[in-house]
Amino acid sequence: MSMLRRRKGSAAKKSQNSETQLDENKEKNDNHLQEKLNSNAANLKGNVNCNLKSKSDEKFRKKWNCVDNCCWFIGCICSMWWFLLFLYNAMPASFPQYVTEAITGPMPDPPGVKLAKEGLTVKHPVVFVPGIVTGGLELWEGHSCAEGLFRKRLWGGTFGEIYKRPLCWVEHMSLDNETGLDPPGIKIRPVSGLVAADYFAPGYFVWAVLIANLARIGYEEKNMYMAAYDWRISFQNTEVRDQTLSRIKSNIELMVATSGGKKVVVVPHSMGVLYFLHFMKWVEAPAPMGGGGGSNWCADHIKAVMNIGGPFLGVPKIVSGLFSAEAKDIAVARAIAPGVLDIDVFGFQTLQHVMRMTRSWDSTMSMIPKGGDTVWGGLDWSPEEGHECNAKKPRNNNMQTAGPNNGTGNSTSATGVKYGRMLAFGKDVTDLHSSEIERVDFRGAIKGNNLANITCRDVWTEYHDMGIGGVKAVADYKVYTASSILDLLHFVAPKMMKRGDAHFSHGIADDLDDKKYEHYKYWSNALETKLPMAPDMEIFSMYGVGIPTERAYVYKFSPAAECYIPFKIDTAADGGDDGPCLKGGVYSVDGDETVPVLSAGFMCAKGWRGKTRFNPSGMRTYIREYNHASPATLLEGRGTQSGAHVDIMGNFALIEDIIRVAAGATGEDLGGDQVHSDIFKWSERIKLKL
């Protein structure tokens, strides 16, 4: 029994030890499991945190890349701009001139200072006639979207309203498609006074430099007058709506009377040249169509007309503007950033709205090329044939005189460019002989409707009424000269041209004594009207040369998008080294970047030179060309020897010529003609009855 007890006790003890060990093992296993679970939980938590952090970082990076980089970039640019502006305002006024003189040497005196030292003083009153787009326009009545803009500038100035409410701005700047006048409920009127066109935008001068230099010899507002007008409407309608022509007549008469009988010197610029040509016929014509001043009014009141950059025969640039709302600069922008100008941003397709607006401006039709193929050339010839686009020319404005046959330009060898083909579809068409071009006449094409009439809504243009058939017919005609351009515009923009035909003409008069030429539609065309009977009056053509200027275009047919303009300048068309005149789909010739030499100079070189049927009194005419020279440094701004269409208004040589004439000099005193181009040679190639 004792043995049994001992064994039983030993077994009990062993069992107890076994249970204890099991408990310990269980506890260890539990601890180990717990540790493992804790470890797994920690790892899981870490992985989750890492994943969350990674996703957060990725999201942060995406957010940073999309938004913050742009914000930082814009912020840096703005900060730098304000810092530079602060430095500019803080520095002494003479510092820019000091730096410029340190780099380039002593700056010449401004023309006004120079001529004041020579003893020149005020003599003849001066009248300025601004051109297209350079005159300010302000709101006098508008729709609800223009609330708060009463008498604020919608054109000229800061242009802030364009960015704030673009569609409202387009609505107010457009004219009525039927009348060519204000739409119902809208009144926009020209700004008056010298401030109307002294600056186009802050810091961008137009007439300001000339006005300041005239003031140096004693001129002030009483003997200077800005003949501001609404440059959007037709010339005769400026009288119908605003009596602008009557105001110009009265102001000139007042200036002559208050200056002791001294006649005025008139200085028109760009389209203002055509406007004043219209005025000279209007003022002498009998009422009610004219001003009733009589045939001697110009002879009694005007000493000289000094035309700056005058498009007497029109500009090819206006053709591309009316046809596709393009010019060289816009075409290049479209090539660099495809679709940006066409994209629908908040319902605002840029070029379509620009086309809709500008086609309502009747004044633009005054600059459609005049004289047809006789002046601008046909399919296989042009007056500028042989012009070298890469010719090197002297970069100065030193006086050079030239007679009718000895222009000093360097364009002597033929390049084969057919400038008479003003608009062509495809580069290959510009090189072929006219007999090799297969053409389908568009004039009889049937216009159709397409889906765009319904879907395009606010971006409707007249192209949407033509349908694909009518649009394709335009491209199938292949090539257009100055004569067929008129038919083309009648086909693609009939409403615009119907108004235009009532106010402007673009032909050549057969008989200037025909009674029909007494109508005002002919008065702004130098080839269909006579200069006044004023033998003592002088006319100057003053313009820049040496800058590639748009003359002809290569187009492509782009029917892909139903709401877009179906024609574009083909920026891929390039002449390369063998054809430097063709770049980005645009053929260039000599000019001031806007007006070709042929248009600016022909009338004074030949059409009005001596006693002709266009100049019956034989008044003296002079050509004053200014060779373009870019500014030597950025501190010179837009330069003092620029020949560019607007920048030439700050050209010291041109300003000096104007001041000398205003102070009493004649064209002969200036040295007669100053010619750098081949204008006389080109003019001789134009077979026009004189």
Salt bridges, closest charged atoms under 4 A:
GLU58 OE2 - LYS62 NZ 3.58
ASP109 OD2 - LYS117 NZ 2.71
GLU118 OE1 - ARG660 NH2 3.23
GLU138 OE2 - ARG151 NE 3.82
GLU161 OE2 - LYS164 NZ 3.75
GLU161 OE1 - ARG165 NE 2.77
GLU171 OE2 - HIS143 ND1 2.62
ASP182 OD2 - ARG189 NH1 2.85
ASP182 OD1 - ARG241 NH1 3.12
ASP230 OD2 - ARG232 NH2 2.90
ASP230 OD2 - ARG241 NH2 2.91
ASP242 OD1 - ARG189 NE 3.48
ASP242 OD2 - ARG241 NH2 2.78
GLU253 OE2 - LYS249 NZ 3.11
GLU326 OE2 - ARG334 NH1 3.21
ASP342 OD2 - ARG334 NH2 2.84
ASP342 OD2 - LYS568 NZ 3.66
ASP362 OD1 - ARG499 NE 2.75
ASP380 OD1 - ARG421 NH2 3.03
ASP380 OD2 - HIS433 NE2 3.72
GLU384 OE2 - ARG551 NE 2.89
ASP431 OD2 - LYS427 NZ 3.58
ASP441 OD1 - ARG443 NH1 2.98
GLU462 OE1 - ARG359 NH1 3.35
ASP476 OD2 - LYS472 NZ 3.11
ASP487 OD2 - ARG443 NH2 3.00
ASP501 OD2 - HIS490 NE2 2.63
ASP513 OD1 - LYS530 NZ 2.67
GLU518 OE2 - LYS515 NZ 3.40
GLU538 OE2 - ARG620 NE 3.48
ASP590 OD2 - LYS393 NZ 2.81
ASP592 OD2 - HIS645 ND1 2.80
ASP647 OD1 - ARG638 NE 2.70
GLU656 OE1 - LYS114 NZ 3.09
GLU656 OE2 - ARG660 NH2 3.09
ASP657 OD2 - ARG624 NH2 3.08
ASP673 OD2 - ARG609 NH1 2.95
ASP678 OD2 - LYS681 NZ 3.92
